[in-house]
Amino acid sequence: MLAALIPLFGWIVVGPMMLVTLILGVVVMAKGGIGQGIAIALCAVLLLPLFTIAITGAALIGASSGM
């Protein structure tokens, strides 16, 4: 039962982090760092969800195998 809640907990933690990182990227772009701001925004939109999916998937595999 607890293994079914692992993805929910992961997204509750990562969701606000993704929003803050995206806002930080916009602020950096507004201050003149266009390249750095785009890099930060892309990390928020692409990398954070990919890492979250990978980590929750590994946690679910570990939980289902009894490790």
Residue pairs with C-beta under 8 A, 6 or more apart in sequence:
2 63
3 59
3 60
3 63
3 64
6 56
6 59
6 60
6 63
7 56
7 60
10 52
10 55
10 56
10 59
11 52
14 48
14 49
14 52
17 48
18 44
18 45
18 48
18 49
21 40
21 41
21 43
21 44
21 48
22 41
22 44
22 45
24 40
24 44
25 37
25 38
25 39
25 40
25 41
25 42
25 43
25 44
26 37
26 41
27 37
28 36
28 37
28 40
29 37
29 38
29 41
30 37
31 37
